[in-house]
Amino acid sequence: MFLDRDGTINVEKGYLYKIEDFEFIPGAPEAIKRLKDAGFLVIVVSNQSGVGRGYFDERAVETLHRHIQQELVAYGTSIDAFYFCPHHPGEGVGDYMVVCNCRKDAPGMLLQAAVEYDIDLQQSFMIGDKLADIEAGQRAGCQSILVMTGYGESIATKPEVIQVAKCPDLVCAASLILEQ
């Protein structure tokens, strides 16, 4: 199970890195717990171009991820792994301005996690709120689900996502998966 972070698990805030700005989307922690309790690995894959643009550093992203883990303890759950891409091909600074295979819509983070965690991608799902999330999942061979939180509603009618499953939020997406 692959989840985007911003706009899928937490409220979209634009270049989120400060702990005090973090806020779960209602129901997201419970949805993560349901997926984990059903035996799924839950792995976050997130573009973090704010690093590449020089807005914050990789340490800030890692600190926020530790905070998310601590918050999930109260729900009796956790994320199995966090992967993030710090690059931006056009607006990155220094070594971060690079075309890479980890920035979604490329499937690099999903492929890396599949190797490191022995994941069958054809039996996996990618849940996110952006076209890049959906395309990364499809390119990795996963089933993709678009959530209407974050930017989801603004892309829901694009031709590229017409055939993609759509859910109001992560709670609905988890239910859809668990019913299959």
Contacts in CASP RR format, 6 or more apart in sequence:
PFRMAT RR
TARGET T0000
AUTHOR 0000-0000-0000
METHOD contacts of the structure
MODEL  1
MFLDRDGTINVEKGYLYKIEDFEFIPGAPEAIKRLKDAGFLVIVVSNQSG
VGRGYFDERAVETLHRHIQQELVAYGTSIDAFYFCPHHPGEGVGDYMVVC
NCRKDAPGMLLQAAVEYDIDLQQSFMIGDKLADIEAGQRAGCQSILVMTG
YGESIATKPEVIQVAKCPDLVCAASLILEQ
1 35 0 8 1.000
1 40 0 8 1.000
1 41 0 8 1.000
1 42 0 8 1.000
1 43 0 8 1.000
1 124 0 8 1.000
1 125 0 8 1.000
1 127 0 8 1.000
1 177 0 8 1.000
2 43 0 8 1.000
2 44 0 8 1.000
2 45 0 8 1.000
2 110 0 8 1.000
2 113 0 8 1.000
2 124 0 8 1.000
2 125 0 8 1.000
2 126 0 8 1.000
2 127 0 8 1.000
2 137 0 8 1.000
2 140 0 8 1.000
2 142 0 8 1.000
3 9 0 8 1.000
3 32 0 8 1.000
3 42 0 8 1.000
3 43 0 8 1.000
3 44 0 8 1.000
3 45 0 8 1.000
3 126 0 8 1.000
3 127 0 8 1.000
3 128 0 8 1.000
3 170 0 8 1.000
4 44 0 8 1.000
4 45 0 8 1.000
4 46 0 8 1.000
4 104 0 8 1.000
4 126 0 8 1.000
4 127 0 8 1.000
4 128 0 8 1.000
4 129 0 8 1.000
4 130 0 8 1.000
4 133 0 8 1.000
5 44 0 8 1.000
5 46 0 8 1.000
5 82 0 8 1.000
5 84 0 8 1.000
6 12 0 8 1.000
6 13 0 8 1.000
6 14 0 8 1.000
6 16 0 8 1.000
6 46 0 8 1.000
6 150 0 8 1.000
7 25 0 8 1.000
7 128 0 8 1.000
7 129 0 8 1.000
7 147 0 8 1.000
7 149 0 8 1.000
7 150 0 8 1.000
7 151 0 8 1.000
8 25 0 8 1.000
8 28 0 8 1.000
8 127 0 8 1.000
8 128 0 8 1.000
8 129 0 8 1.000
8 133 0 8 1.000
8 147 0 8 1.000
8 149 0 8 1.000
8 150 0 8 1.000
8 170 0 8 1.000
9 24 0 8 1.000
9 25 0 8 1.000
9 28 0 8 1.000
9 32 0 8 1.000
9 44 0 8 1.000
9 68 0 8 1.000
9 170 0 8 1.000
10 16 0 8 1.000
10 22 0 8 1.000
10 23 0 8 1.000
10 24 0 8 1.000
10 25 0 8 1.000
10 28 0 8 1.000
10 68 0 8 1.000
11 23 0 8 1.000
11 24 0 8 1.000
11 25 0 8 1.000
11 149 0 8 1.000
11 150 0 8 1.000
12 129 0 8 1.000
12 149 0 8 1.000
12 150 0 8 1.000
12 151 0 8 1.000
13 21 0 8 1.000
13 23 0 8 1.000
15 50 0 8 1.000
15 55 0 8 1.000
15 56 0 8 1.000
16 22 0 8 1.000
16 64 0 8 1.000
17 50 0 8 1.000
17 55 0 8 1.000
17 56 0 8 1.000
17 60 0 8 1.000
17 61 0 8 1.000
17 64 0 8 1.000
18 60 0 8 1.000
18 64 0 8 1.000
19 63 0 8 1.000
19 64 0 8 1.000
19 67 0 8 1.000
22 64 0 8 1.000
22 67 0 8 1.000
22 68 0 8 1.000
22 71 0 8 1.000
24 71 0 8 1.000
25 149 0 8 1.000
25 169 0 8 1.000
25 170 0 8 1.000
26 169 0 8 1.000
27 169 0 8 1.000
27 170 0 8 1.000
27 171 0 8 1.000
28 169 0 8 1.000
28 170 0 8 1.000
28 171 0 8 1.000
29 71 0 8 1.000
29 72 0 8 1.000
29 74 0 8 1.000
29 75 0 8 1.000
29 77 0 8 1.000
30 75 0 8 1.000
30 171 0 8 1.000
31 169 0 8 1.000
31 170 0 8 1.000
31 171 0 8 1.000
31 173 0 8 1.000
31 174 0 8 1.000
32 42 0 8 1.000
32 72 0 8 1.000
32 75 0 8 1.000
32 77 0 8 1.000
32 79 0 8 1.000
32 170 0 8 1.000
32 174 0 8 1.000
33 75 0 8 1.000
33 76 0 8 1.000
33 77 0 8 1.000
34 174 0 8 1.000
34 175 0 8 1.000
34 178 0 8 1.000
35 42 0 8 1.000
35 174 0 8 1.000
35 177 0 8 1.000
35 178 0 8 1.000
36 42 0 8 1.000
36 77 0 8 1.000
36 78 0 8 1.000
36 80 0 8 1.000
37 77 0 8 1.000
38 178 0 8 1.000
40 177 0 8 1.000
41 80 0 8 1.000
41 81 0 8 1.000
41 117 0 8 1.000
41 119 0 8 1.000
42 78 0 8 1.000
42 79 0 8 1.000
42 80 0 8 1.000
43 79 0 8 1.000
43 80 0 8 1.000
43 81 0 8 1.000
43 82 0 8 1.000
43 83 0 8 1.000
43 113 0 8 1.000
43 117 0 8 1.000
43 119 0 8 1.000
44 65 0 8 1.000
44 79 0 8 1.000
44 81 0 8 1.000
44 82 0 8 1.000
44 83 0 8 1.000
44 84 0 8 1.000
45 83 0 8 1.000
45 84 0 8 1.000
45 104 0 8 1.000
45 109 0 8 1.000
45 110 0 8 1.000
45 113 0 8 1.000
45 126 0 8 1.000
45 136 0 8 1.000
46 82 0 8 1.000
46 83 0 8 1.000
46 84 0 8 1.000
46 85 0 8 1.000
47 84 0 8 1.000
47 85 0 8 1.000
47 103 0 8 1.000
47 104 0 8 1.000
47 132 0 8 1.000
48 61 0 8 1.000
48 84 0 8 1.000
48 85 0 8 1.000
48 86 0 8 1.000
49 85 0 8 1.000
49 86 0 8 1.000
49 87 0 8 1.000
49 88 0 8 1.000
49 91 0 8 1.000
49 92 0 8 1.000
49 103 0 8 1.000
50 56 0 8 1.000
50 86 0 8 1.000
50 88 0 8 1.000
51 57 0 8 1.000
51 58 0 8 1.000
51 60 0 8 1.000
51 61 0 8 1.000
51 84 0 8 1.000
51 86 0 8 1.000
51 96 0 8 1.000
52 86 0 8 1.000
52 87 0 8 1.000
52 88 0 8 1.000
52 91 0 8 1.000
52 92 0 8 1.000
52 93 0 8 1.000
52 96 0 8 1.000
52 97 0 8 1.000
53 88 0 8 1.000
53 91 0 8 1.000
53 92 0 8 1.000
53 93 0 8 1.000
53 96 0 8 1.000
54 92 0 8 1.000
54 93 0 8 1.000
54 96 0 8 1.000
58 84 0 8 1.000
58 86 0 8 1.000
61 84 0 8 1.000
61 86 0 8 1.000
62 82 0 8 1.000
65 79 0 8 1.000
65 82 0 8 1.000
65 84 0 8 1.000
68 79 0 8 1.000
68 82 0 8 1.000
69 78 0 8 1.000
69 79 0 8 1.000
72 78 0 8 1.000
72 79 0 8 1.000
80 117 0 8 1.000
81 113 0 8 1.000
81 116 0 8 1.000
81 117 0 8 1.000
83 102 0 8 1.000
83 109 0 8 1.000
83 112 0 8 1.000
83 113 0 8 1.000
84 109 0 8 1.000
85 100 0 8 1.000
85 102 0 8 1.000
85 103 0 8 1.000
85 104 0 8 1.000
85 109 0 8 1.000
86 96 0 8 1.000
87 96 0 8 1.000
87 97 0 8 1.000
87 98 0 8 1.000
87 99 0 8 1.000
87 100 0 8 1.000
87 102 0 8 1.000
87 103 0 8 1.000
88 96 0 8 1.000
88 97 0 8 1.000
88 103 0 8 1.000
89 97 0 8 1.000
89 98 0 8 1.000
89 99 0 8 1.000
89 100 0 8 1.000
89 103 0 8 1.000
90 97 0 8 1.000
91 97 0 8 1.000
92 98 0 8 1.000
100 106 0 8 1.000
101 107 0 8 1.000
101 108 0 8 1.000
101 111 0 8 1.000
102 108 0 8 1.000
102 109 0 8 1.000
102 112 0 8 1.000
103 132 0 8 1.000
104 130 0 8 1.000
104 132 0 8 1.000
104 133 0 8 1.000
104 135 0 8 1.000
104 136 0 8 1.000
105 131 0 8 1.000
105 132 0 8 1.000
105 133 0 8 1.000
105 135 0 8 1.000
105 136 0 8 1.000
105 139 0 8 1.000
106 136 0 8 1.000
106 139 0 8 1.000
107 136 0 8 1.000
107 137 0 8 1.000
107 139 0 8 1.000
107 140 0 8 1.000
107 141 0 8 1.000
108 136 0 8 1.000
108 140 0 8 1.000
109 136 0 8 1.000
110 121 0 8 1.000
110 124 0 8 1.000
110 126 0 8 1.000
110 136 0 8 1.000
110 137 0 8 1.000
110 140 0 8 1.000
110 142 0 8 1.000
111 121 0 8 1.000
111 140 0 8 1.000
113 119 0 8 1.000
114 120 0 8 1.000
114 121 0 8 1.000
114 124 0 8 1.000
114 140 0 8 1.000
121 140 0 8 1.000
121 141 0 8 1.000
121 142 0 8 1.000
122 141 0 8 1.000
122 142 0 8 1.000
124 140 0 8 1.000
124 141 0 8 1.000
124 142 0 8 1.000
124 143 0 8 1.000
125 142 0 8 1.000
125 143 0 8 1.000
125 144 0 8 1.000
125 145 0 8 1.000
125 173 0 8 1.000
125 177 0 8 1.000
126 133 0 8 1.000
126 134 0 8 1.000
126 136 0 8 1.000
126 137 0 8 1.000
126 138 0 8 1.000
126 140 0 8 1.000
126 142 0 8 1.000
126 143 0 8 1.000
126 144 0 8 1.000
126 145 0 8 1.000
127 133 0 8 1.000
127 144 0 8 1.000
127 145 0 8 1.000
127 147 0 8 1.000
127 170 0 8 1.000
127 173 0 8 1.000
128 134 0 8 1.000
128 144 0 8 1.000
128 145 0 8 1.000
128 146 0 8 1.000
128 147 0 8 1.000
128 152 0 8 1.000
129 146 0 8 1.000
129 147 0 8 1.000
129 148 0 8 1.000
129 149 0 8 1.000
129 150 0 8 1.000
129 151 0 8 1.000
129 152 0 8 1.000
130 151 0 8 1.000
130 152 0 8 1.000
130 155 0 8 1.000
131 155 0 8 1.000
131 158 0 8 1.000
131 160 0 8 1.000
131 161 0 8 1.000
133 144 0 8 1.000
133 146 0 8 1.000
134 144 0 8 1.000
134 146 0 8 1.000
134 160 0 8 1.000
134 161 0 8 1.000
134 164 0 8 1.000
135 144 0 8 1.000
135 160 0 8 1.000
137 144 0 8 1.000
138 144 0 8 1.000
143 165 0 8 1.000
144 164 0 8 1.000
144 165 0 8 1.000
145 164 0 8 1.000
145 165 0 8 1.000
145 166 0 8 1.000
145 167 0 8 1.000
145 173 0 8 1.000
145 176 0 8 1.000
145 177 0 8 1.000
146 152 0 8 1.000
146 155 0 8 1.000
146 156 0 8 1.000
146 161 0 8 1.000
146 164 0 8 1.000
146 165 0 8 1.000
146 166 0 8 1.000
146 167 0 8 1.000
147 166 0 8 1.000
147 167 0 8 1.000
147 168 0 8 1.000
147 169 0 8 1.000
147 170 0 8 1.000
147 172 0 8 1.000
147 173 0 8 1.000
148 156 0 8 1.000
148 166 0 8 1.000
148 167 0 8 1.000
148 168 0 8 1.000
148 169 0 8 1.000
149 168 0 8 1.000
149 169 0 8 1.000
149 170 0 8 1.000
155 161 0 8 1.000
156 166 0 8 1.000
165 173 0 8 1.000
165 176 0 8 1.000
167 173 0 8 1.000
167 176 0 8 1.000
END
